[in-house]
Amino acid sequence: AGAWNDSDTSYFLLGYALENATHTPLSELIRNYVTDPQRLANTQLPGAAPAEPGSKPLPGFYTSSASRQAGCEEPPTEFTTASSSMGYADSGIVSTIDDLGNYTARLARSIGDLEDPPARWADLLPVDAEGDQWIRVAGGDRFYGTMVGQEGSTLGYSTAAYSDINTGVTVAVTLNNSAAGGTIAGALARELAAIAM
């Protein structure tokens, strides 16, 4: 049986491997193979220079653990303007909540039936071999039963998006404080999807 381990480094390495194999910048590959074909006009991998994520960005913050333990007496630090090179292929892409939801809904529709999924998702592995077997991963995506998507965080933001393969119910959320990480955003998205269903 296979094993799964979450690794941000793997996404970085994949980005470098794609650039080296194609002799094309990752931002151009993302535009040519993902954002343009799926009409995600507000999604891109920006340049490495620090910049706000878009023209009207949601401010991004981080509350330190010391501040959280002290009851959040100090204001969080703002990280709206950061370099995408920090996140690169792992978490450097900027988007809108609409684009994120549309991408995830299309992703769920492309899977079709989990009993006979396309090759990308054919080898579903449990996240924890000893834990819940209905929580699985494959093809860079997480599966909670029939919900497919992903969750994560970058400095200033925690984001998650999930869509149900059978019903099409899709939820995308962004929290503008990354202190809790992507797990809390993922739990919120799945809870909202459960309420909607």
Secondary structure, 3 states (H helix, E strand, C coil): CCCCCCCHHHHHHHHHHHHHHHCCCHHHHHHHHHHCCCCCCCCECCCCCCECCCCCCCCCEECCHHHHHCCCCCCCEECCCECHHHCHHHHCCECCHHHHHHHHHHHHHHHCCCCCCCHHHCCCEECCCCCCCCEEEECCEEEECCEEEEEEEECCEEEEEEEECCCCCEEEEEECEHHHCHHHHHHHHHHHHHHHC
